[in-house]
Amino acid sequence: MPKLFPLISLVLGLSLAVSASARPFTTSSGVGTLYFKDESGNMVTVCTISKVSSEKLTPKLGKAEALLSASHCVLDVPPNALTFFYASFDDGLSFFRLKPVIRGDLSQGYDFSLWQPLDDKNVAKSTLAFNAIKSYPLSSRKELEFGEEIDSWGMPAGLGLTYTKGIVAQPNVDRPIIAQPDINWIGLISADLNCTGGCSGSSVFDSKGDVVAVLVGSLFDGTGFKHTYLVPIDRVFQALENDKFTSPLDPEKKDDKKDDKKEPAAAQAASLKLRFSR
């Protein structure tokens, strides 16, 4: 079930290392790749995306199913690409356009995004493909346990569907990371999951197969110890109930509801690129 480097470096991304003990996983899975189309018409891999479900999504989205990824995946693409996002599942057998419907606020540690099929002239085809994809239930758990086993499926660039597993090292990060004091990691989950570029936004599963978190980054220190960071699913539910935890869907647009002193989204994106790599 679904579940670099001397010196300190930060890598946003997800799973490597396929495990022989990986749980059975069908090809009609709900784990896929998020793309955008660049100005030349080329399809560029951005992140991993998964189909999830919960009745808690319905009041805000009008339906109980959506696609889940990371918020920084939207920051990393050109503004004019926002209407040209695509998702690919089952090695391209299911391929359709989609749009972001909610972006969590990175500055507050809400690095997640929710997506749905794009409502255009091809909506019937997109909706049909979306409905055929397997979905994974979002967990209602508030916190994980120390040492709890977790696993994840991701789509690292060029490797296809890939499995990784590990344990929870810290259920609730309670202080800033000295190496990255300007990034808000407080309240995230620290784990030892393997990761690599291209899989940011992958869903992380508990032993029941419920989605408990979104993998958003990994920090490797000089001792070789790996710290992988996950956004708890409870933060998705918090943002659904309170817009103060969200950001504009277009990174270039100012959100008047937010503090005017907050770093502009464009500047924030440029700053993130110095430290984050999908």
C-alpha positions in Angstrom: 0.0 0.0 0.0 1.1 3.4 -0.8 2.1 4.4 1.2 24.0 16.1 -0.6 26.7 15.5 0.6 29.2 17.3 2.6 28.0 20.5 4.0 24.4 21.2 4.6 22.1 21.2 1.6 18.3 21.3 1.3 16.5 19.2 -1.3 12.8 19.4 -1.9 11.7 16.1 -3.3 10.7 12.6 -2.7 11.5 9.0 -2.7 14.3 7.0 -4.1 15.3 3.4 -3.2 12.8 0.8 -4.2 12.3 -1.7 -1.4 11.9 -5.4 -2.0 9.4 -5.4 0.8 7.2 -2.8 -0.9 3.5 -3.4 -0.5 1.6 -4.5 -3.6 0.7 -1.6 -5.8 -1.4 -1.8 -8.9 -0.6 0.1 -12.1 -4.0 1.8 -11.9 -2.6 3.7 -8.9 -3.5 7.2 -7.7 0.1 8.4 -7.8 1.2 10.4 -10.8 3.4 13.2 -12.1 2.5 16.9 -12.2 3.7 18.8 -15.4 3.4 22.2 -16.9 3.8 23.2 -20.5 6.6 25.8 -21.1 6.6 28.5 -23.8 8.0 26.2 -26.3 5.3 23.6 -25.8 7.5 21.2 -23.9 6.1 19.2 -21.0 8.3 19.9 -17.9 8.1 17.6 -14.8 7.4 19.6 -11.7 6.3 17.3 -8.8 4.5 14.2 -7.7 0.8 14.3 -7.3 -1.7 11.9 -5.7 -5.5 11.5 -5.7 -6.9 11.7 -2.2 -10.4 11.7 -0.7 -12.1 13.0 2.5 -15.6 14.3 3.2 -13.8 17.3 4.8 -12.9 18.5 1.3 -16.5 18.8 0.3 -17.6 22.1 2.0 -14.7 24.0 0.3 -14.2 22.1 -3.0 -17.8 20.9 -3.6 -16.5 17.3 -3.9 -14.8 14.8 -1.6 -11.9 14.0 -4.0 -8.9 16.1 -5.1 -5.3 15.8 -6.2 -2.7 16.6 -3.6 0.8 17.9 -4.1 3.1 20.6 -2.6 2.6 24.4 -2.6 6.1 25.2 -3.8 5.5 23.3 -7.0 3.3 26.3 -8.1 5.9 28.8 -7.1 8.6 27.2 -9.3 6.8 27.6 -12.6 6.3 30.7 -14.8 3.1 32.6 -14.0 1.8 32.2 -17.5 2.0 28.4 -17.1 -0.7 28.3 -14.4 -3.4 27.4 -16.9 -1.3 24.8 -18.5 -0.8 22.2 -15.8 -1.2 18.5 -16.6 -1.3 15.3 -14.5 -0.1 11.9 -15.8 -1.0 8.6 -14.2 -0.4 4.9 -15.2 2.7 5.8 -17.3 0.7 8.3 -19.4 -2.4 6.2 -19.9 -4.4 8.8 -17.9 -3.3 12.3 -18.9 -5.4 15.4 -18.4 -5.3 19.1 -17.7 -5.8 20.4 -14.2 -5.8 23.5 -12.1 -4.7 24.4 -8.6 -7.7 25.2 -6.3 -5.9 25.7 -3.0 -2.3 26.6 -2.1 -1.1 26.5 1.4 1.0 29.4 2.7 4.7 28.4 2.6 5.8 31.1 5.1 3.6 29.5 7.7 4.7 26.0 7.0 1.6 25.0 4.9 3.5 23.6 1.9 0.6 21.7 0.2 -1.6 22.3 -2.8 -4.9 20.8 -3.9 -5.9 20.4 -7.6 -8.9 19.4 -9.7 -9.5 18.7 -13.4 -9.6 21.9 -15.5 -13.1 23.1 -16.4 -12.7 23.7 -20.1 -14.0 22.2 -23.4 -12.2 19.0 -22.5 -13.7 18.7 -19.1 -15.6 15.6 -19.9 -12.4 13.8 -20.9 -10.5 15.2 -17.9 -13.2 14.3 -15.5 -13.5 10.8 -16.9 -9.8 10.2 -16.5 -9.8 11.8 -13.0 -12.7 9.6 -11.8 -10.9 6.4 -13.0 -7.9 7.0 -10.8 -7.6 5.3 -7.5 -7.9 7.6 -4.5 -6.4 7.3 -1.0 -8.2 8.4 2.2 -6.9 11.4 4.1 -6.2 10.6 7.7 -8.0 12.5 10.5 -5.1 11.9 12.9 -3.7 15.0 14.6 -0.2 13.7 15.3 2.0 10.7 14.5 4.0 8.7 17.0 7.8 8.6 17.6 9.2 5.6 15.7 6.0 5.0 13.8 6.5 3.3 10.4 5.5 5.3 7.3 6.0 4.8 3.6 5.5 6.7 0.4 5.2 6.3 -3.4 6.7 9.0 -5.6 7.6 9.8 -9.2 11.3 11.0 -9.1 12.3 12.5 -12.4 13.2 9.8 -14.8 12.7 6.8 -12.5 8.9 6.2 -12.7 6.8 5.0 -9.8 9.2 4.5 -6.8 8.7 3.3 -3.2 10.4 4.3 0.0 9.8 3.7 3.7 11.0 4.9 7.1 10.0 5.9 10.5 8.9 9.1 12.3 11.9 10.7 14.0 10.0 13.7 15.4 6.2 14.0 15.2 6.2 17.7 15.8 9.3 19.8 15.0 9.4 22.3 17.9 12.2 24.7 17.0 13.8 26.5 14.0 16.4 24.6 12.1 19.7 26.4 12.7 21.0 25.8 9.2 17.8 27.3 7.7 16.4 29.9 10.1 14.4 31.7 7.5 12.3 28.6 6.6 9.3 27.7 8.8 9.7 24.1 9.7 8.0 24.3 13.1 5.1 22.0 13.4 6.2 19.7 10.6 7.0 16.0 10.9 10.7 14.9 10.7 11.3 11.4 9.3 14.1 9.3 7.7 12.4 8.7 4.3 14.7 8.5 1.3 14.1 11.3 -1.2 15.4 12.8 -4.4 14.4 15.5 -6.9 11.1 15.4 -8.8 8.9 13.9 -6.0 8.0 16.9 -3.9 4.3 16.7 -3.0 4.2 12.9 -2.7 1.7 11.5 -0.2 3.0 9.7 2.9 1.0 6.8 4.3 0.6 5.2 7.7 0.3 1.4 8.3 -3.5 1.6 7.5 -2.8 3.1 4.1 -4.2 6.5 5.0 -2.4 9.7 3.9 -1.0 11.3 6.9 1.4 13.9 5.4 3.0 15.4 2.3 6.7 15.1 1.8 8.2 18.6 1.1 11.9 18.6 1.9 15.1 16.9 3.2 18.1 18.3 5.0 21.3 16.4 5.1 23.9 17.5 7.6 27.6 17.1 7.8 27.4 13.9 9.8 25.4 12.2 7.0 22.2 12.1 9.0 19.1 12.7 6.9 16.1 14.8 8.1 13.1 14.6 5.8 10.2 16.9 6.5 6.5 16.3 6.0 3.5 18.6 6.2 0.8 16.9 8.4 -2.5 16.4 6.7 -4.2 18.2 9.6 -2.7 21.4 8.1 -4.7 20.8 4.9 -7.9 20.6 6.9 -6.9 23.8 8.9 -6.4 25.7 5.6 -9.7 24.4 4.3 -11.4 26.0 7.3 -9.3 29.2 7.4 -8.0 31.2 4.5 -5.3 32.8 6.5 -3.3 29.6 6.0 -3.5 29.9 2.2 -1.8 31.9 -0.6 -3.0 33.3 -3.9 -3.2 30.7 -6.7 -1.2 33.0 -8.9 2.2 33.7 -7.1 2.5 37.1 -8.8 -0.7 38.4 -7.3 -0.7 40.1 -4.0 -3.0 38.8 -1.3 -4.7 41.8 0.4 -5.9 39.5 3.2 -2.4 38.9 4.3 0.1 41.1 6.2 1.6 43.7 3.8 5.0 43.2 5.4 5.1 39.6 4.2 7.8 38.9 1.5 6.2 39.2 -2.0 5.4 35.8 -3.5 7.8 36.4 -6.5 10.7 37.3 -4.2 9.9 34.4 -1.9 9.9 32.0 -4.9 13.3 33.3 -6.0 14.6 32.9 -2.5 13.3 29.4 -2.2 15.0 28.3 -5.4 18.4 29.1 -3.8 17.8 26.4 -1.2 15.1 24.1 -2.7 15.5 21.6 -5.5 12.7 19.3 -6.6 
